[in-house]
């Protein structure tokens, strides 16, 4: 599956990110992932990261047998922020070890 980002629509604090799967000879399938922008602020995640995070969430959702609404949740963003903080900590630690 090859997801292509098509853009977004916004209504108040909710962004709807649009994607298309255009692989193969089958007709293109269209998907949307919604995200509450307040969660980006809460977890200190740049809004520019939204399309990539939504594409990752969508790809994960589409591997499951149950289809339905796709939403980037607070838990998704919390997991991402935690993983990012851990990676930054490990990178800083490796720099400190390398300086000796």
C-alpha angles and dihedrals in degrees: 000000000000114000119201121198112231101180136263145271123215131205116177106309097343124092121195111205114203125214137176132204107210103165124131128000095302119106113270117270119216126211138180131204119196125210133183106229092209088069091060089056093044092053094037094241120151114245088230088070091061099092094050093046091048092048090052092048091048093049089051093047093050092057089063119082095234114081125192140106117356118214134172100225134200088253091055091052093044090052090049093048091048093049091047092050091049092050091050091050092050091048092051091048092051090051091052092050092048093052093065 
